[in-house]
Amino acid sequence: MELILHDIHADAIESALAKARQYRSLLEPEIAESICLDILNIDDNNQQALVIYILALTDQLHHTEKQSQIKQLQKTIARLDSEYEQYYYTGIMNERRARFLISQPMSHSFAYADFVAAIAAYEQAEKLSPEHNDDAILRRNSCIRTIEKEKLQPRRDSEDILVDMES
């Protein structure tokens, strides 16, 4: 049997988008990712498919082996037409990576750096956000609360550690 991907029909894109959203809500981001790739294969600038694809990839960042997808995420985010969405989804990517790092031993200082990067992206998104859209503010505040709750601190440079050891 030959394993060949088939193209979906252009008039099935809306239905496929609905299915991709549904699979994300069912916590099956790999299937949502695949559906988005099918859509993007025939409509490579479909903004809705790009957003769902980004979210499906970030849904998978809690898997250690999926951490290598950051470069793919960054390339996909850059394809978004809206500067607001570019900043917002960069924040999402950094925040979700930070939340993954919190669960890993010895990674809290790295989580702090990713939360700070997320906050910076959300602040840029907030400046560009559509009227009555406070999504970036809500995400930013959540990051700050997590930093405080987890008592996260910036990573100490190796020079700081050496100075402490010499004292």
C-alpha positions as CSV (number, residue, x, y, z in Angstrom):
1,M,0.0,0.0,0.0
2,E,1.3,3.4,-1.0
3,L,1.2,6.1,1.7
4,I,0.2,9.2,-0.1
5,L,-1.5,12.2,1.5
6,H,-4.7,13.4,-0.2
7,D,-5.7,17.0,-0.5
8,I,-8.9,18.1,1.0
9,H,-11.4,20.1,-1.1
10,A,-11.3,23.8,-0.8
11,D,-15.0,23.9,0.0
12,A,-14.4,21.7,3.1
13,I,-12.0,24.2,4.8
14,E,-14.7,25.6,7.2
15,S,-15.8,22.1,8.2
16,A,-12.1,21.1,8.7
17,L,-11.5,24.2,10.9
18,A,-14.4,23.2,13.1
19,K,-13.0,19.7,13.4
20,A,-9.6,21.0,14.3
21,R,-11.1,23.2,17.0
22,Q,-13.1,20.2,18.3
23,Y,-10.0,18.0,18.5
24,R,-8.2,20.6,20.4
25,S,-11.0,20.8,22.9
26,L,-11.0,17.0,23.2
27,L,-7.3,17.3,24.1
28,E,-6.1,15.7,20.9
29,P,-3.8,18.4,19.5
30,E,-1.9,16.0,17.2
31,I,-5.1,15.4,15.2
32,A,-5.9,19.2,15.2
33,E,-2.3,19.8,14.0
34,S,-2.8,17.3,11.1
35,I,-6.0,18.8,10.1
36,C,-4.4,22.3,10.0
37,L,-1.6,21.0,7.9
38,D,-4.2,19.6,5.4
39,I,-5.9,23.0,5.3
40,L,-2.5,24.9,4.9
41,N,-1.5,22.5,2.2
42,I,-4.2,23.9,-0.1
43,D,-4.5,27.4,1.5
44,D,-1.1,28.3,2.9
45,N,-2.2,31.7,4.3
46,N,-5.4,30.6,6.0
47,Q,-5.1,32.7,9.2
48,Q,-7.6,30.6,11.2
49,A,-5.7,27.4,10.3
50,L,-2.4,29.1,11.3
51,V,-3.8,30.1,14.7
52,I,-5.3,26.7,15.4
53,Y,-2.0,25.1,14.3
54,I,0.0,27.3,16.6
55,L,-2.3,26.5,19.5
56,A,-2.2,22.7,18.7
57,L,1.6,22.9,18.7
58,T,1.7,24.8,22.0
59,D,-0.8,22.3,23.5
60,Q,2.0,19.7,22.9
61,L,4.8,21.6,24.6
62,H,4.3,19.7,27.8
63,H,5.9,16.7,26.1
64,T,9.7,16.8,26.5
65,E,10.2,15.6,22.9
66,K,8.0,18.4,21.6
67,Q,10.3,21.2,22.9
68,S,12.1,21.1,19.6
69,Q,9.0,22.6,17.9
70,I,9.8,26.1,19.1
71,K,11.5,27.0,15.8
72,Q,8.5,25.7,13.8
73,L,6.2,27.7,16.1
74,Q,8.2,30.9,15.6
75,K,8.1,30.5,11.8
76,T,4.4,29.9,11.9
77,I,3.7,32.9,14.2
78,A,5.7,35.1,11.8
79,R,3.2,34.1,9.0
80,L,0.3,35.7,10.9
81,D,-0.9,38.9,9.2
82,S,-1.8,40.7,12.4
83,E,1.1,42.2,14.4
84,Y,-1.1,42.0,17.5
85,E,-1.5,38.2,16.9
86,Q,2.2,37.8,16.3
87,Y,2.9,39.3,19.7
88,Y,0.0,37.5,21.4
89,Y,0.9,34.0,20.1
90,T,4.6,34.6,20.9
91,G,3.4,35.2,24.4
92,I,1.3,32.1,24.4
93,M,4.3,30.0,23.1
94,N,6.6,31.4,25.8
95,E,4.0,31.1,28.6
96,R,3.2,27.5,27.7
97,R,6.9,26.6,27.5
98,A,7.4,28.3,30.9
99,R,4.5,26.3,32.4
100,F,6.1,23.1,31.1
101,L,9.5,24.1,32.6
102,I,7.9,24.6,36.1
103,S,7.1,20.9,36.1
104,Q,10.7,19.9,35.4
105,P,13.3,19.5,38.1
106,M,15.9,22.2,38.2
107,S,14.1,24.4,35.5
108,H,12.4,27.1,37.5
109,S,15.0,29.8,36.6
110,F,14.4,28.9,32.9
111,A,10.7,29.1,33.5
112,Y,11.1,32.6,34.9
113,A,12.9,33.7,31.8
114,D,10.2,32.3,29.5
115,F,7.5,34.0,31.7
116,V,9.3,37.3,31.4
117,A,9.5,36.9,27.6
118,A,5.8,36.1,27.6
119,I,5.0,39.1,29.6
120,A,7.0,41.3,27.3
121,A,5.1,39.9,24.3
122,Y,1.8,40.4,25.9
123,E,2.7,44.0,26.7
124,Q,3.4,44.6,23.0
125,A,0.2,42.8,22.1
126,E,-1.8,45.0,24.6
127,K,-0.6,48.1,22.8
128,L,-2.0,46.8,19.5
129,S,-5.0,45.0,20.8
130,P,-8.4,45.6,19.3
131,E,-10.9,47.7,21.3
132,H,-12.5,45.7,24.2
133,N,-10.0,42.8,23.8
134,D,-8.2,42.3,27.1
135,D,-6.8,38.8,26.3
136,A,-3.2,40.0,26.5
137,I,-3.8,41.6,29.8
138,L,-5.4,38.5,31.2
139,R,-2.5,36.3,30.1
140,R,0.1,38.8,31.3
141,N,-1.6,38.9,34.8
142,S,-1.7,35.1,34.9
143,C,2.0,34.9,34.2
144,I,2.8,37.4,36.9
145,R,0.6,35.5,39.4
146,T,2.4,32.3,38.5
147,I,5.8,33.9,39.0
148,E,4.7,35.1,42.4
149,K,3.0,31.8,43.5
150,E,5.9,29.7,42.4
151,K,8.4,32.2,43.8
152,L,10.3,32.2,40.6
153,Q,13.6,34.1,40.3
154,P,15.9,35.0,37.5
155,R,18.6,32.6,36.7
156,R,21.9,33.4,38.4
157,D,24.8,34.0,36.1
158,S,27.8,31.7,36.6
159,E,29.8,34.7,37.8
160,D,27.3,35.3,40.6
161,I,27.6,31.7,41.7
162,L,31.4,31.9,41.7
163,V,31.3,35.0,43.8
164,D,29.0,33.3,46.3
165,M,31.3,30.3,46.5
166,E,34.4,32.4,47.0
167,S,32.7,34.4,49.9
